[in-house]
Amino acid sequence: MLAAEVLSIAPDFGQLEPMLDAAQRELTAAGIDERPGVLLADAGYWHQQQMERIIDRGTAVLIPPDASKRRGARRGWEGGYYAFMRRVLAGDHGGALYRQRQPMIEPVFGHTKFNRFRRRGRAAVRAEWRLITATHNLLKLHRHALTAA
C-alpha cells in the first residue's frame, strides 16, 4: 500500500484521483520515477471523469462499474464506458489483472477489522491508520524475504 488516508465521508466515490496522486507523491519521495501502469479499485471508486483523466495521464484503470454482489447492470449504467469496462474485466487479461487486487489490498482490512481506532481526532486516527498500513507492508516484505531465502 503506497498511500493511506482517513476520510470523514463514507463513500469512496471521488477519491480515486486523490489516492493515485498520493501514491505517486510517495513514489517520487522514494526516488522512484516510474509511474503505475494499471490502477485497480473496487466499484465504489467508479468516477468516470477521474478515470478518464487518469487514463489521459497514461495509467490504465480497471474498476468494475457494479459491485460483485449486484445481479445485472444498474439502470442507466448500460452501454458506453460501463459496457466497455465489463468486457475488459470479463476478458482473460483484464480479469487476471483485476483478480490481483483482492489479495494485495483486502488483507490489510482483514487484519485490522477487529480493531477499532484507539485514538480520537482525525489527525490521530490518520497517524494510527498509517502505522497499521506501514506495519502491514513491513510484514509483507518480511514474508517475501523469508520466501526468497
C-alpha positions as CSV (number, residue, x, y, z in Angstrom):
1,M,0.0,0.0,0.0
2,L,1.6,3.2,-1.1
3,A,-0.8,5.7,0.3
4,A,-3.3,5.6,3.1
5,E,-5.9,8.2,4.1
6,V,-8.7,8.5,6.6
7,L,-11.8,10.5,5.5
8,S,-14.8,11.7,7.3
9,I,-17.1,10.8,4.5
10,A,-18.4,7.2,3.8
11,P,-18.2,6.5,0.1
12,D,-15.0,6.1,-1.9
13,F,-16.6,8.0,-4.8
14,G,-14.4,10.9,-5.8
15,Q,-11.3,9.5,-4.0
16,L,-9.7,7.7,-7.0
17,E,-7.6,10.5,-8.4
18,P,-6.6,11.9,-4.9
19,M,-5.4,8.5,-3.8
20,L,-3.4,8.0,-7.1
21,D,-1.9,11.4,-6.6
22,A,-0.9,10.5,-3.1
23,A,0.7,7.2,-4.2
24,Q,2.6,9.0,-6.9
25,R,3.9,11.5,-4.4
26,E,5.1,8.6,-2.2
27,L,6.9,7.0,-5.2
28,T,8.6,10.3,-6.1
29,A,9.6,10.8,-2.4
30,A,11.2,7.3,-2.5
31,G,13.1,8.2,-5.6
32,I,11.0,6.1,-8.0
33,D,10.3,7.8,-11.2
34,E,8.3,5.0,-12.8
35,R,4.5,5.6,-12.8
36,P,1.9,3.0,-12.1
37,G,0.8,1.3,-15.3
38,V,-2.5,0.0,-14.1
39,L,-4.8,1.3,-11.3
40,L,-7.1,-1.3,-9.7
41,A,-10.0,-0.3,-7.5
42,D,-13.3,-1.7,-6.4
43,A,-16.7,-0.5,-7.7
44,G,-17.0,2.2,-5.0
45,Y,-14.3,4.2,-6.7
46,W,-16.1,4.5,-10.0
47,H,-15.9,8.1,-11.1
48,Q,-15.8,8.4,-14.8
49,Q,-14.3,11.9,-15.1
50,Q,-11.5,11.0,-12.7
51,M,-10.9,7.7,-14.5
52,E,-10.7,9.5,-17.9
53,R,-8.2,12.0,-16.5
54,I,-6.1,9.1,-15.1
55,I,-6.1,7.3,-18.4
56,D,-5.1,10.5,-20.2
57,R,-2.0,10.6,-17.8
58,G,-1.0,7.2,-19.2
59,T,-2.3,4.8,-16.4
60,A,-4.8,2.1,-17.3
61,V,-7.8,1.9,-15.0
62,L,-9.7,-1.3,-14.1
63,I,-12.7,-0.7,-12.0
64,P,-15.9,-2.7,-12.2
65,P,-18.9,-0.5,-12.6
66,D,-21.0,-2.9,-10.5
67,A,-20.4,-4.4,-7.1
68,S,-19.8,-8.1,-7.1
69,K,-23.0,-8.7,-5.2
70,R,-25.1,-7.0,-7.8
71,R,-27.0,-9.0,-10.4
72,G,-27.1,-7.2,-13.7
73,A,-26.3,-3.6,-14.5
74,R,-27.7,-0.6,-12.7
75,R,-30.5,1.2,-14.5
76,G,-28.9,3.8,-16.7
77,W,-25.4,2.1,-16.4
78,E,-25.6,0.2,-19.7
79,G,-23.6,0.7,-22.9
80,G,-20.7,3.1,-23.3
81,Y,-17.9,3.1,-20.8
82,Y,-19.8,0.8,-18.4
83,A,-20.1,-1.9,-21.1
84,F,-16.5,-1.5,-22.2
85,M,-15.2,-1.9,-18.6
86,R,-17.4,-5.0,-18.1
87,R,-16.0,-6.5,-21.3
88,V,-12.4,-5.7,-20.3
89,L,-12.8,-7.3,-16.9
90,A,-14.5,-10.3,-18.4
91,G,-11.6,-10.9,-20.7
92,D,-8.6,-13.0,-19.8
93,H,-6.0,-10.2,-19.5
94,G,-8.3,-7.7,-17.7
95,G,-9.7,-10.3,-15.4
96,A,-6.3,-11.7,-14.5
97,L,-5.1,-8.2,-13.6
98,Y,-8.1,-7.4,-11.6
99,R,-8.0,-10.6,-9.6
100,Q,-4.6,-9.5,-8.3
101,R,-6.4,-6.6,-6.4
102,Q,-8.1,-8.6,-3.7
103,P,-5.0,-10.5,-2.3
104,M,-3.0,-7.2,-2.4
105,I,-5.5,-4.9,-0.8
106,E,-8.0,-6.8,1.3
107,P,-5.7,-8.4,3.8
108,V,-4.8,-5.1,5.4
109,F,-8.5,-4.6,6.2
110,G,-8.9,-8.2,7.3
111,H,-6.0,-7.9,9.7
112,T,-7.4,-4.7,11.2
113,K,-11.2,-5.1,11.2
114,F,-11.3,-6.5,14.7
115,N,-9.5,-3.3,15.9
116,R,-11.1,0.0,16.5
117,F,-9.1,3.1,16.4
118,R,-7.7,3.7,19.8
119,R,-7.2,7.4,19.3
120,R,-9.6,10.2,18.7
121,G,-9.5,13.0,16.2
122,R,-8.8,12.9,12.5
123,A,-5.1,13.5,12.7
124,A,-4.6,10.9,15.4
125,V,-6.7,8.3,13.5
126,R,-4.8,9.1,10.3
127,A,-1.5,8.5,12.1
128,E,-2.8,5.3,13.6
129,W,-4.1,4.0,10.2
130,R,-0.8,4.9,8.5
131,L,1.1,3.0,11.2
132,I,-1.2,0.0,10.7
133,T,-0.7,0.0,6.9
134,A,3.0,0.5,7.2
135,T,3.2,-2.4,9.6
136,H,1.2,-4.5,7.2
137,N,3.7,-3.6,4.4
138,L,6.7,-4.5,6.6
139,L,5.2,-7.9,7.4
140,K,4.6,-8.5,3.6
141,L,8.3,-7.6,3.0
142,H,9.4,-9.9,5.8
143,R,7.4,-12.8,4.4
144,H,8.7,-12.1,0.9
145,A,12.3,-12.2,2.2
146,L,11.7,-15.4,4.0
147,T,10.1,-17.0,0.9
148,A,13.0,-15.8,-1.2
149,A,15.6,-17.3,1.2
